[in-house]
Amino acid sequence: MMSPNTSKPDPLAAILVYGTPTSPELTQASWFRAEDKQAAKAAAEGLKFSVIELQTDVEKALTIGVHEGVLKGSGRMIVGSVTPEVYRKIEEYARKGAGAEIAPTPESAIASGVKASPEQNINTAPMAGAPSAPGKPELPLAPPDSWKALRVGARVLAACWNDEKEFEGFWLATVKRIDAGEFTLEWFEAPEYPPFKMPPKHVALVHPEFRPSGK
């Protein structure tokens, strides 16, 4: 997986794609280069992501802490996870409109949480075991024996860290092999990456009705 540039915006960034299509708690954003702008827009629309074209220095500053995205030949894209603080700045700017100043208010972010815009809300359940946000109704969790029911080919959420060993969130993966105390997984949206091994404590279950297409 690519590592985010945490110190300064990348001069090649031309468009920013962001959203929470999988779960409101899984904040995602990635930037794309100018030559990929139209393809990124088309893929973002199909995946219910929002788009910001990066023209000013303020807009380019939104890419600090954000991955460069990956476009697949099939017209799909890989959008990385970002911290709630980075995502909040992007949403704040989008709400204020072009030319607005980014005014960090960590206290208000903690108090209110990250909110997805209406076009980003998709009825998918969070991963099993994830706590529900305060004030929201409890969602049904996967059955307790779901771990035993896992088979090769199943979809799971695998933890992801960057090159600095900083936790970045969970990415959808496919189970390739199951051994005692260990899974062999493959990134669902990036099968060109070699399979990797991961202990169960770094793997989460998805709801049994989840579909990658969002349907």
PyMOL commands that place a pseudoatom at each C-alpha (Angstrom):
pseudoatom trace, name=CA, resn=MET, resi=1, chain=A, elem=C, hetatm=0, pos=[0.000, 0.000, 0.000]
pseudoatom trace, name=CA, resn=MET, resi=2, chain=A, elem=C, hetatm=0, pos=[1.227, 3.553, -0.603]
pseudoatom trace, name=CA, resn=SER, resi=3, chain=A, elem=C, hetatm=0, pos=[2.264, 5.787, 2.278]
pseudoatom trace, name=CA, resn=PRO, resi=4, chain=A, elem=C, hetatm=0, pos=[0.718, 9.223, 2.789]
pseudoatom trace, name=CA, resn=ASN, resi=5, chain=A, elem=C, hetatm=0, pos=[2.795, 12.384, 2.554]
pseudoatom trace, name=CA, resn=THR, resi=6, chain=A, elem=C, hetatm=0, pos=[2.320, 13.771, 6.069]
pseudoatom trace, name=CA, resn=SER, resi=7, chain=A, elem=C, hetatm=0, pos=[4.490, 16.903, 5.816]
pseudoatom trace, name=CA, resn=LYS, resi=8, chain=A, elem=C, hetatm=0, pos=[3.470, 18.720, 2.631]
pseudoatom trace, name=CA, resn=PRO, resi=9, chain=A, elem=C, hetatm=0, pos=[1.078, 18.332, -0.316]
pseudoatom trace, name=CA, resn=ASP, resi=10, chain=A, elem=C, hetatm=0, pos=[2.279, 16.475, -3.390]
pseudoatom trace, name=CA, resn=PRO, resi=11, chain=A, elem=C, hetatm=0, pos=[2.621, 18.873, -6.380]
pseudoatom trace, name=CA, resn=LEU, resi=12, chain=A, elem=C, hetatm=0, pos=[1.202, 16.188, -8.689]
pseudoatom trace, name=CA, resn=ALA, resi=13, chain=A, elem=C, hetatm=0, pos=[-2.141, 16.086, -6.865]
pseudoatom trace, name=CA, resn=ALA, resi=14, chain=A, elem=C, hetatm=0, pos=[-4.910, 17.450, -9.131]
pseudoatom trace, name=CA, resn=ILE, resi=15, chain=A, elem=C, hetatm=0, pos=[-8.118, 15.960, -7.724]
pseudoatom trace, name=CA, resn=LEU, resi=16, chain=A, elem=C, hetatm=0, pos=[-9.175, 14.710, -4.286]
pseudoatom trace, name=CA, resn=VAL, resi=17, chain=A, elem=C, hetatm=0, pos=[-11.685, 11.869, -3.833]
pseudoatom trace, name=CA, resn=TYR, resi=18, chain=A, elem=C, hetatm=0, pos=[-13.225, 11.318, -0.393]
pseudoatom trace, name=CA, resn=GLY, resi=19, chain=A, elem=C, hetatm=0, pos=[-16.168, 9.675, 1.356]
pseudoatom trace, name=CA, resn=THR, resi=20, chain=A, elem=C, hetatm=0, pos=[-17.412, 6.995, 3.751]
pseudoatom trace, name=CA, resn=PRO, resi=21, chain=A, elem=C, hetatm=0, pos=[-19.259, 4.562, 1.433]
pseudoatom trace, name=CA, resn=THR, resi=22, chain=A, elem=C, hetatm=0, pos=[-18.427, 1.416, 3.420]
pseudoatom trace, name=CA, resn=SER, resi=23, chain=A, elem=C, hetatm=0, pos=[-19.146, 2.736, 6.931]
pseudoatom trace, name=CA, resn=PRO, resi=24, chain=A, elem=C, hetatm=0, pos=[-19.416, 6.214, 8.539]
pseudoatom trace, name=CA, resn=GLU, resi=25, chain=A, elem=C, hetatm=0, pos=[-16.558, 5.203, 10.842]
pseudoatom trace, name=CA, resn=LEU, resi=26, chain=A, elem=C, hetatm=0, pos=[-14.219, 4.274, 7.950]
pseudoatom trace, name=CA, resn=THR, resi=27, chain=A, elem=C, hetatm=0, pos=[-13.064, 7.663, 6.609]
pseudoatom trace, name=CA, resn=GLN, resi=28, chain=A, elem=C, hetatm=0, pos=[-11.418, 7.413, 3.175]
pseudoatom trace, name=CA, resn=ALA, resi=29, chain=A, elem=C, hetatm=0, pos=[-9.642, 9.852, 0.850]
pseudoatom trace, name=CA, resn=SER, resi=30, chain=A, elem=C, hetatm=0, pos=[-7.058, 9.729, -1.946]
pseudoatom trace, name=CA, resn=TRP, resi=31, chain=A, elem=C, hetatm=0, pos=[-5.673, 12.157, -4.501]
pseudoatom trace, name=CA, resn=PHE, resi=32, chain=A, elem=C, hetatm=0, pos=[-5.096, 11.526, -8.217]
pseudoatom trace, name=CA, resn=ARG, resi=33, chain=A, elem=C, hetatm=0, pos=[-2.929, 13.114, -10.903]
pseudoatom trace, name=CA, resn=ALA, resi=34, chain=A, elem=C, hetatm=0, pos=[-4.142, 15.450, -13.646]
pseudoatom trace, name=CA, resn=GLU, resi=35, chain=A, elem=C, hetatm=0, pos=[-3.976, 12.790, -16.357]
pseudoatom trace, name=CA, resn=ASP, resi=36, chain=A, elem=C, hetatm=0, pos=[-6.298, 10.579, -14.293]
pseudoatom trace, name=CA, resn=LYS, resi=37, chain=A, elem=C, hetatm=0, pos=[-8.799, 13.322, -13.429]
pseudoatom trace, name=CA, resn=GLN, resi=38, chain=A, elem=C, hetatm=0, pos=[-11.667, 12.247, -15.695]
pseudoatom trace, name=CA, resn=ALA, resi=39, chain=A, elem=C, hetatm=0, pos=[-11.274, 8.552, -14.913]
pseudoatom trace, name=CA, resn=ALA, resi=40, chain=A, elem=C, hetatm=0, pos=[-11.141, 9.317, -11.184]
pseudoatom trace, name=CA, resn=LYS, resi=41, chain=A, elem=C, hetatm=0, pos=[-14.326, 11.423, -11.409]
pseudoatom trace, name=CA, resn=ALA, resi=42, chain=A, elem=C, hetatm=0, pos=[-16.185, 8.642, -13.203]
pseudoatom trace, name=CA, resn=ALA, resi=43, chain=A, elem=C, hetatm=0, pos=[-15.044, 5.989, -10.731]
pseudoatom trace, name=CA, resn=ALA, resi=44, chain=A, elem=C, hetatm=0, pos=[-15.852, 8.236, -7.760]
pseudoatom trace, name=CA, resn=GLU, resi=45, chain=A, elem=C, hetatm=0, pos=[-19.405, 8.773, -8.984]
pseudoatom trace, name=CA, resn=GLY, resi=46, chain=A, elem=C, hetatm=0, pos=[-19.992, 5.034, -9.289]
pseudoatom trace, name=CA, resn=LEU, resi=47, chain=A, elem=C, hetatm=0, pos=[-18.597, 4.367, -5.796]
pseudoatom trace, name=CA, resn=LYS, resi=48, chain=A, elem=C, hetatm=0, pos=[-20.507, 7.249, -4.122]
pseudoatom trace, name=CA, resn=PHE, resi=49, chain=A, elem=C, hetatm=0, pos=[-17.359, 9.271, -3.338]
pseudoatom trace, name=CA, resn=SER, resi=50, chain=A, elem=C, hetatm=0, pos=[-17.257, 13.084, -3.458]
pseudoatom trace, name=CA, resn=VAL, resi=51, chain=A, elem=C, hetatm=0, pos=[-14.670, 15.037, -5.484]
pseudoatom trace, name=CA, resn=ILE, resi=52, chain=A, elem=C, hetatm=0, pos=[-12.693, 18.268, -4.994]
pseudoatom trace, name=CA, resn=GLU, resi=53, chain=A, elem=C, hetatm=0, pos=[-10.561, 19.646, -7.842]
pseudoatom trace, name=CA, resn=LEU, resi=54, chain=A, elem=C, hetatm=0, pos=[-7.285, 20.943, -6.411]
pseudoatom trace, name=CA, resn=GLN, resi=55, chain=A, elem=C, hetatm=0, pos=[-6.547, 24.366, -7.901]
pseudoatom trace, name=CA, resn=THR, resi=56, chain=A, elem=C, hetatm=0, pos=[-5.500, 26.637, -5.022]
pseudoatom trace, name=CA, resn=ASP, resi=57, chain=A, elem=C, hetatm=0, pos=[-2.799, 26.171, -2.373]
pseudoatom trace, name=CA, resn=VAL, resi=58, chain=A, elem=C, hetatm=0, pos=[-5.541, 25.813, 0.263]
pseudoatom trace, name=CA, resn=GLU, resi=59, chain=A, elem=C, hetatm=0, pos=[-7.128, 22.999, -1.721]
pseudoatom trace, name=CA, resn=LYS, resi=60, chain=A, elem=C, hetatm=0, pos=[-3.802, 21.255, -2.317]
pseudoatom trace, name=CA, resn=ALA, resi=61, chain=A, elem=C, hetatm=0, pos=[-3.125, 21.451, 1.436]
pseudoatom trace, name=CA, resn=LEU, resi=62, chain=A, elem=C, hetatm=0, pos=[-6.084, 19.103, 1.929]
pseudoatom trace, name=CA, resn=THR, resi=63, chain=A, elem=C, hetatm=0, pos=[-3.906, 16.249, 0.586]
pseudoatom trace, name=CA, resn=ILE, resi=64, chain=A, elem=C, hetatm=0, pos=[-1.521, 16.378, 3.559]
pseudoatom trace, name=CA, resn=GLY, resi=65, chain=A, elem=C, hetatm=0, pos=[-1.860, 12.990, 5.252]
pseudoatom trace, name=CA, resn=VAL, resi=66, chain=A, elem=C, hetatm=0, pos=[-3.658, 11.488, 2.229]
pseudoatom trace, name=CA, resn=HIS, resi=67, chain=A, elem=C, hetatm=0, pos=[-2.576, 8.602, -0.053]
pseudoatom trace, name=CA, resn=GLU, resi=68, chain=A, elem=C, hetatm=0, pos=[-2.243, 8.792, -3.786]
pseudoatom trace, name=CA, resn=GLY, resi=69, chain=A, elem=C, hetatm=0, pos=[-5.106, 6.635, -5.101]
pseudoatom trace, name=CA, resn=VAL, resi=70, chain=A, elem=C, hetatm=0, pos=[-4.928, 3.737, -7.538]
pseudoatom trace, name=CA, resn=LEU, resi=71, chain=A, elem=C, hetatm=0, pos=[-7.099, 3.400, -10.655]
pseudoatom trace, name=CA, resn=LYS, resi=72, chain=A, elem=C, hetatm=0, pos=[-7.844, -0.112, -11.879]
pseudoatom trace, name=CA, resn=GLY, resi=73, chain=A, elem=C, hetatm=0, pos=[-8.157, -1.109, -15.525]
pseudoatom trace, name=CA, resn=SER, resi=74, chain=A, elem=C, hetatm=0, pos=[-11.757, -2.145, -14.897]
pseudoatom trace, name=CA, resn=GLY, resi=75, chain=A, elem=C, hetatm=0, pos=[-12.700, 1.458, -14.094]
pseudoatom trace, name=CA, resn=ARG, resi=76, chain=A, elem=C, hetatm=0, pos=[-12.597, 0.933, -10.348]
pseudoatom trace, name=CA, resn=MET, resi=77, chain=A, elem=C, hetatm=0, pos=[-10.325, 2.678, -7.859]
pseudoatom trace, name=CA, resn=ILE, resi=78, chain=A, elem=C, hetatm=0, pos=[-8.556, 2.086, -4.556]
pseudoatom trace, name=CA, resn=VAL, resi=79, chain=A, elem=C, hetatm=0, pos=[-9.103, 4.902, -2.050]
pseudoatom trace, name=CA, resn=GLY, resi=80, chain=A, elem=C, hetatm=0, pos=[-7.000, 4.843, 1.114]
pseudoatom trace, name=CA, resn=SER, resi=81, chain=A, elem=C, hetatm=0, pos=[-8.157, 5.374, 4.677]
pseudoatom trace, name=CA, resn=VAL, resi=82, chain=A, elem=C, hetatm=0, pos=[-7.353, 8.640, 6.498]
pseudoatom trace, name=CA, resn=THR, resi=83, chain=A, elem=C, hetatm=0, pos=[-7.557, 9.805, 10.083]
pseudoatom trace, name=CA, resn=PRO, resi=84, chain=A, elem=C, hetatm=0, pos=[-10.790, 11.453, 11.289]
pseudoatom trace, name=CA, resn=GLU, resi=85, chain=A, elem=C, hetatm=0, pos=[-8.879, 14.745, 11.703]
pseudoatom trace, name=CA, resn=VAL, resi=86, chain=A, elem=C, hetatm=0, pos=[-7.687, 14.748, 8.069]
pseudoatom trace, name=CA, resn=TYR, resi=87, chain=A, elem=C, hetatm=0, pos=[-11.162, 13.788, 6.853]
pseudoatom trace, name=CA, resn=ARG, resi=88, chain=A, elem=C, hetatm=0, pos=[-12.810, 16.487, 8.994]
pseudoatom trace, name=CA, resn=LYS, resi=89, chain=A, elem=C, hetatm=0, pos=[-10.655, 19.180, 7.353]
pseudoatom trace, name=CA, resn=ILE, resi=90, chain=A, elem=C, hetatm=0, pos=[-11.701, 17.953, 3.912]
pseudoatom trace, name=CA, resn=GLU, resi=91, chain=A, elem=C, hetatm=0, pos=[-15.393, 17.981, 4.842]
pseudoatom trace, name=CA, resn=GLU, resi=92, chain=A, elem=C, hetatm=0, pos=[-15.090, 21.409, 6.473]
pseudoatom trace, name=CA, resn=TYR, resi=93, chain=A, elem=C, hetatm=0, pos=[-13.595, 22.839, 3.310]
pseudoatom trace, name=CA, resn=ALA, resi=94, chain=A, elem=C, hetatm=0, pos=[-16.251, 21.194, 1.128]
pseudoatom trace, name=CA, resn=ARG, resi=95, chain=A, elem=C, hetatm=0, pos=[-19.017, 22.688, 3.288]
pseudoatom trace, name=CA, resn=LYS, resi=96, chain=A, elem=C, hetatm=0, pos=[-17.517, 26.185, 3.280]
pseudoatom trace, name=CA, resn=GLY, resi=97, chain=A, elem=C, hetatm=0, pos=[-16.897, 26.163, -0.455]
pseudoatom trace, name=CA, resn=ALA, resi=98, chain=A, elem=C, hetatm=0, pos=[-13.946, 27.063, -2.635]
pseudoatom trace, name=CA, resn=GLY, resi=99, chain=A, elem=C, hetatm=0, pos=[-11.586, 29.669, -1.193]
pseudoatom trace, name=CA, resn=ALA, resi=100, chain=A, elem=C, hetatm=0, pos=[-12.589, 29.039, 2.430]
pseudoatom trace, name=CA, resn=GLU, resi=101, chain=A, elem=C, hetatm=0, pos=[-9.938, 28.868, 5.100]
pseudoatom trace, name=CA, resn=ILE, resi=102, chain=A, elem=C, hetatm=0, pos=[-9.453, 25.611, 7.000]
pseudoatom trace, name=CA, resn=ALA, resi=103, chain=A, elem=C, hetatm=0, pos=[-9.979, 26.328, 10.711]
pseudoatom trace, name=CA, resn=PRO, resi=104, chain=A, elem=C, hetatm=0, pos=[-9.060, 23.270, 12.829]
pseudoatom trace, name=CA, resn=THR, resi=105, chain=A, elem=C, hetatm=0, pos=[-11.338, 22.739, 15.812]
pseudoatom trace, name=CA, resn=PRO, resi=106, chain=A, elem=C, hetatm=0, pos=[-10.362, 19.390, 17.355]
pseudoatom trace, name=CA, resn=GLU, resi=107, chain=A, elem=C, hetatm=0, pos=[-12.738, 19.856, 20.302]
pseudoatom trace, name=CA, resn=SER, resi=108, chain=A, elem=C, hetatm=0, pos=[-15.788, 20.171, 18.064]
pseudoatom trace, name=CA, resn=ALA, resi=109, chain=A, elem=C, hetatm=0, pos=[-14.660, 17.197, 15.982]
pseudoatom trace, name=CA, resn=ILE, resi=110, chain=A, elem=C, hetatm=0, pos=[-14.426, 15.017, 19.087]
pseudoatom trace, name=CA, resn=ALA, resi=111, chain=A, elem=C, hetatm=0, pos=[-17.802, 16.221, 20.333]
pseudoatom trace, name=CA, resn=SER, resi=112, chain=A, elem=C, hetatm=0, pos=[-19.724, 15.789, 17.083]
pseudoatom trace, name=CA, resn=GLY, resi=113, chain=A, elem=C, hetatm=0, pos=[-17.830, 13.004, 15.293]
pseudoatom trace, name=CA, resn=VAL, resi=114, chain=A, elem=C, hetatm=0, pos=[-17.269, 12.732, 11.535]
pseudoatom trace, name=CA, resn=LYS, resi=115, chain=A, elem=C, hetatm=0, pos=[-20.466, 13.124, 9.537]
pseudoatom trace, name=CA, resn=ALA, resi=116, chain=A, elem=C, hetatm=0, pos=[-20.919, 11.866, 5.991]
pseudoatom trace, name=CA, resn=SER, resi=117, chain=A, elem=C, hetatm=0, pos=[-22.794, 14.004, 3.488]
pseudoatom trace, name=CA, resn=PRO, resi=118, chain=A, elem=C, hetatm=0, pos=[-26.183, 12.639, 2.309]
pseudoatom trace, name=CA, resn=GLU, resi=119, chain=A, elem=C, hetatm=0, pos=[-24.880, 11.352, -1.005]
pseudoatom trace, name=CA, resn=GLN, resi=120, chain=A, elem=C, hetatm=0, pos=[-22.281, 9.252, 0.824]
pseudoatom trace, name=CA, resn=ASN, resi=121, chain=A, elem=C, hetatm=0, pos=[-24.701, 7.364, 3.100]
pseudoatom trace, name=CA, resn=ILE, resi=122, chain=A, elem=C, hetatm=0, pos=[-25.071, 3.728, 2.083]
pseudoatom trace, name=CA, resn=ASN, resi=123, chain=A, elem=C, hetatm=0, pos=[-26.954, 1.160, 4.157]
pseudoatom trace, name=CA, resn=THR, resi=124, chain=A, elem=C, hetatm=0, pos=[-24.112, -1.184, 5.012]
pseudoatom trace, name=CA, resn=ALA, resi=125, chain=A, elem=C, hetatm=0, pos=[-23.478, -2.577, 8.487]
pseudoatom trace, name=CA, resn=PRO, resi=126, chain=A, elem=C, hetatm=0, pos=[-20.179, -1.948, 10.315]
pseudoatom trace, name=CA, resn=MET, resi=127, chain=A, elem=C, hetatm=0, pos=[-17.673, -4.706, 10.885]
pseudoatom trace, name=CA, resn=ALA, resi=128, chain=A, elem=C, hetatm=0, pos=[-18.566, -7.205, 13.587]
pseudoatom trace, name=CA, resn=GLY, resi=129, chain=A, elem=C, hetatm=0, pos=[-17.541, -6.110, 17.061]
pseudoatom trace, name=CA, resn=ALA, resi=130, chain=A, elem=C, hetatm=0, pos=[-17.311, -2.405, 16.195]
pseudoatom trace, name=CA, resn=PRO, resi=131, chain=A, elem=C, hetatm=0, pos=[-19.055, -0.200, 18.796]
pseudoatom trace, name=CA, resn=SER, resi=132, chain=A, elem=C, hetatm=0, pos=[-22.076, 1.787, 17.657]
pseudoatom trace, name=CA, resn=ALA, resi=133, chain=A, elem=C, hetatm=0, pos=[-21.741, 5.575, 17.699]
pseudoatom trace, name=CA, resn=PRO, resi=134, chain=A, elem=C, hetatm=0, pos=[-23.483, 7.294, 20.666]
pseudoatom trace, name=CA, resn=GLY, resi=135, chain=A, elem=C, hetatm=0, pos=[-27.130, 8.061, 20.052]
pseudoatom trace, name=CA, resn=LYS, resi=136, chain=A, elem=C, hetatm=0, pos=[-27.476, 5.581, 17.174]
pseudoatom trace, name=CA, resn=PRO, resi=137, chain=A, elem=C, hetatm=0, pos=[-29.545, 2.380, 17.352]
pseudoatom trace, name=CA, resn=GLU, resi=138, chain=A, elem=C, hetatm=0, pos=[-27.647, -0.842, 17.809]
pseudoatom trace, name=CA, resn=LEU, resi=139, chain=A, elem=C, hetatm=0, pos=[-27.032, -2.771, 14.582]
pseudoatom trace, name=CA, resn=PRO, resi=140, chain=A, elem=C, hetatm=0, pos=[-27.127, -6.573, 14.545]
pseudoatom trace, name=CA, resn=LEU, resi=141, chain=A, elem=C, hetatm=0, pos=[-23.686, -8.147, 14.780]
pseudoatom trace, name=CA, resn=ALA, resi=142, chain=A, elem=C, hetatm=0, pos=[-22.504, -11.239, 12.946]
pseudoatom trace, name=CA, resn=PRO, resi=143, chain=A, elem=C, hetatm=0, pos=[-23.302, -14.515, 14.735]
pseudoatom trace, name=CA, resn=PRO, resi=144, chain=A, elem=C, hetatm=0, pos=[-20.736, -15.583, 17.387]
pseudoatom trace, name=CA, resn=ASP, resi=145, chain=A, elem=C, hetatm=0, pos=[-19.674, -18.604, 15.331]
pseudoatom trace, name=CA, resn=SER, resi=146, chain=A, elem=C, hetatm=0, pos=[-18.882, -16.574, 12.189]
pseudoatom trace, name=CA, resn=TRP, resi=147, chain=A, elem=C, hetatm=0, pos=[-15.146, -17.121, 12.670]
pseudoatom trace, name=CA, resn=LYS, resi=148, chain=A, elem=C, hetatm=0, pos=[-15.648, -20.889, 12.476]
pseudoatom trace, name=CA, resn=ALA, resi=149, chain=A, elem=C, hetatm=0, pos=[-17.807, -20.444, 9.386]
pseudoatom trace, name=CA, resn=LEU, resi=150, chain=A, elem=C, hetatm=0, pos=[-15.096, -18.584, 7.438]
pseudoatom trace, name=CA, resn=ARG, resi=151, chain=A, elem=C, hetatm=0, pos=[-13.979, -20.350, 4.283]
pseudoatom trace, name=CA, resn=VAL, resi=152, chain=A, elem=C, hetatm=0, pos=[-11.443, -19.701, 1.515]
pseudoatom trace, name=CA, resn=GLY, resi=153, chain=A, elem=C, hetatm=0, pos=[-12.843, -16.951, -0.714]
pseudoatom trace, name=CA, resn=ALA, resi=154, chain=A, elem=C, hetatm=0, pos=[-14.626, -15.136, 2.122]
pseudoatom trace, name=CA, resn=ARG, resi=155, chain=A, elem=C, hetatm=0, pos=[-14.368, -11.334, 2.426]
pseudoatom trace, name=CA, resn=VAL, resi=156, chain=A, elem=C, hetatm=0, pos=[-12.820, -9.864, 5.590]
pseudoatom trace, name=CA, resn=LEU, resi=157, chain=A, elem=C, hetatm=0, pos=[-11.419, -6.516, 6.751]
pseudoatom trace, name=CA, resn=ALA, resi=158, chain=A, elem=C, hetatm=0, pos=[-7.634, -6.572, 7.213]
pseudoatom trace, name=CA, resn=ALA, resi=159, chain=A, elem=C, hetatm=0, pos=[-5.717, -4.004, 9.258]
pseudoatom trace, name=CA, resn=CYS, resi=160, chain=A, elem=C, hetatm=0, pos=[-3.301, -1.800, 7.306]
pseudoatom trace, name=CA, resn=TRP, resi=161, chain=A, elem=C, hetatm=0, pos=[-0.190, 0.106, 8.436]
pseudoatom trace, name=CA, resn=ASN, resi=162, chain=A, elem=C, hetatm=0, pos=[2.003, 2.517, 6.460]
pseudoatom trace, name=CA, resn=ASP, resi=163, chain=A, elem=C, hetatm=0, pos=[5.772, 2.383, 6.131]
pseudoatom trace, name=CA, resn=GLU, resi=164, chain=A, elem=C, hetatm=0, pos=[6.153, 4.277, 9.419]
pseudoatom trace, name=CA, resn=LYS, resi=165, chain=A, elem=C, hetatm=0, pos=[4.157, 1.522, 11.197]
pseudoatom trace, name=CA, resn=GLU, resi=166, chain=A, elem=C, hetatm=0, pos=[1.211, 3.881, 11.740]
pseudoatom trace, name=CA, resn=PHE, resi=167, chain=A, elem=C, hetatm=0, pos=[-2.212, 2.242, 11.718]
pseudoatom trace, name=CA, resn=GLU, resi=168, chain=A, elem=C, hetatm=0, pos=[-4.347, 3.513, 8.824]
pseudoatom trace, name=CA, resn=GLY, resi=169, chain=A, elem=C, hetatm=0, pos=[-7.556, 1.492, 9.026]
pseudoatom trace, name=CA, resn=PHE, resi=170, chain=A, elem=C, hetatm=0, pos=[-9.048, -1.633, 7.489]
pseudoatom trace, name=CA, resn=TRP, resi=171, chain=A, elem=C, hetatm=0, pos=[-9.101, -2.652, 3.829]
pseudoatom trace, name=CA, resn=LEU, resi=172, chain=A, elem=C, hetatm=0, pos=[-11.317, -5.284, 2.218]
pseudoatom trace, name=CA, resn=ALA, resi=173, chain=A, elem=C, hetatm=0, pos=[-9.426, -8.539, 1.621]
pseudoatom trace, name=CA, resn=THR, resi=174, chain=A, elem=C, hetatm=0, pos=[-10.121, -12.067, 0.363]
pseudoatom trace, name=CA, resn=VAL, resi=175, chain=A, elem=C, hetatm=0, pos=[-9.230, -15.179, 2.378]
pseudoatom trace, name=CA, resn=LYS, resi=176, chain=A, elem=C, hetatm=0, pos=[-6.834, -17.353, 0.340]
pseudoatom trace, name=CA, resn=ARG, resi=177, chain=A, elem=C, hetatm=0, pos=[-5.856, -19.867, 3.044]
pseudoatom trace, name=CA, resn=ILE, resi=178, chain=A, elem=C, hetatm=0, pos=[-6.761, -20.625, 6.668]
pseudoatom trace, name=CA, resn=ASP, resi=179, chain=A, elem=C, hetatm=0, pos=[-4.178, -22.087, 9.060]
pseudoatom trace, name=CA, resn=ALA, resi=180, chain=A, elem=C, hetatm=0, pos=[-4.124, -22.446, 12.829]
pseudoatom trace, name=CA, resn=GLY, resi=181, chain=A, elem=C, hetatm=0, pos=[-3.734, -18.921, 14.232]
pseudoatom trace, name=CA, resn=GLU, resi=182, chain=A, elem=C, hetatm=0, pos=[-3.101, -17.350, 10.830]
pseudoatom trace, name=CA, resn=PHE, resi=183, chain=A, elem=C, hetatm=0, pos=[-4.875, -16.245, 7.640]
pseudoatom trace, name=CA, resn=THR, resi=184, chain=A, elem=C, hetatm=0, pos=[-3.366, -15.861, 4.192]
pseudoatom trace, name=CA, resn=LEU, resi=185, chain=A, elem=C, hetatm=0, pos=[-5.114, -12.884, 2.564]
pseudoatom trace, name=CA, resn=GLU, resi=186, chain=A, elem=C, hetatm=0, pos=[-5.178, -10.960, -0.711]
pseudoatom trace, name=CA, resn=TRP, resi=187, chain=A, elem=C, hetatm=0, pos=[-6.287, -7.317, -1.109]
pseudoatom trace, name=CA, resn=PHE, resi=188, chain=A, elem=C, hetatm=0, pos=[-9.693, -7.405, -2.806]
pseudoatom trace, name=CA, resn=GLU, resi=189, chain=A, elem=C, hetatm=0, pos=[-9.113, -4.248, -4.888]
pseudoatom trace, name=CA, resn=ALA, resi=190, chain=A, elem=C, hetatm=0, pos=[-5.416, -4.930, -5.541]
pseudoatom trace, name=CA, resn=PRO, resi=191, chain=A, elem=C, hetatm=0, pos=[-4.939, -8.618, -6.422]
pseudoatom trace, name=CA, resn=GLU, resi=192, chain=A, elem=C, hetatm=0, pos=[-1.677, -7.734, -8.143]
pseudoatom trace, name=CA, resn=TYR, resi=193, chain=A, elem=C, hetatm=0, pos=[-0.102, -7.396, -4.678]
pseudoatom trace, name=CA, resn=PRO, resi=194, chain=A, elem=C, hetatm=0, pos=[1.270, -10.729, -3.382]
pseudoatom trace, name=CA, resn=PRO, resi=195, chain=A, elem=C, hetatm=0, pos=[-0.797, -12.596, -0.752]
pseudoatom trace, name=CA, resn=PHE, resi=196, chain=A, elem=C, hetatm=0, pos=[0.185, -11.865, 2.847]
pseudoatom trace, name=CA, resn=LYS, resi=197, chain=A, elem=C, hetatm=0, pos=[-0.235, -13.551, 6.218]
pseudoatom trace, name=CA, resn=MET, resi=198, chain=A, elem=C, hetatm=0, pos=[-2.044, -11.980, 9.179]
pseudoatom trace, name=CA, resn=PRO, resi=199, chain=A, elem=C, hetatm=0, pos=[-3.083, -13.204, 12.657]
pseudoatom trace, name=CA, resn=PRO, resi=200, chain=A, elem=C, hetatm=0, pos=[-6.826, -13.231, 13.497]
pseudoatom trace, name=CA, resn=LYS, resi=201, chain=A, elem=C, hetatm=0, pos=[-6.425, -10.335, 15.966]
pseudoatom trace, name=CA, resn=HIS, resi=202, chain=A, elem=C, hetatm=0, pos=[-5.737, -8.012, 13.007]
pseudoatom trace, name=CA, resn=VAL, resi=203, chain=A, elem=C, hetatm=0, pos=[-8.705, -9.251, 10.956]
pseudoatom trace, name=CA, resn=ALA, resi=204, chain=A, elem=C, hetatm=0, pos=[-12.360, -8.200, 11.309]
pseudoatom trace, name=CA, resn=LEU, resi=205, chain=A, elem=C, hetatm=0, pos=[-15.534, -9.764, 9.943]
pseudoatom trace, name=CA, resn=VAL, resi=206, chain=A, elem=C, hetatm=0, pos=[-17.890, -7.983, 7.570]
pseudoatom trace, name=CA, resn=HIS, resi=207, chain=A, elem=C, hetatm=0, pos=[-21.651, -8.295, 7.789]
pseudoatom trace, name=CA, resn=PRO, resi=208, chain=A, elem=C, hetatm=0, pos=[-22.850, -11.479, 6.009]
pseudoatom trace, name=CA, resn=GLU, resi=209, chain=A, elem=C, hetatm=0, pos=[-25.087, -9.399, 3.698]
pseudoatom trace, name=CA, resn=PHE, resi=210, chain=A, elem=C, hetatm=0, pos=[-22.284, -7.013, 2.634]
pseudoatom trace, name=CA, resn=ARG, resi=211, chain=A, elem=C, hetatm=0, pos=[-21.661, -6.802, -1.130]
pseudoatom trace, name=CA, resn=PRO, resi=212, chain=A, elem=C, hetatm=0, pos=[-18.589, -4.964, -2.565]
pseudoatom trace, name=CA, resn=SER, resi=213, chain=A, elem=C, hetatm=0, pos=[-20.798, -3.477, -5.277]
pseudoatom trace, name=CA, resn=GLY, resi=214, chain=A, elem=C, hetatm=0, pos=[-22.921, -1.719, -2.652]
pseudoatom trace, name=CA, resn=LYS, resi=215, chain=A, elem=C, hetatm=0, pos=[-26.135, -3.329, -4.000]
for i in range(1, 215): cmd.bond("trace and resi %d" % i, "trace and resi %d" % (i + 1))
show_as sticks, trace
zoom trace
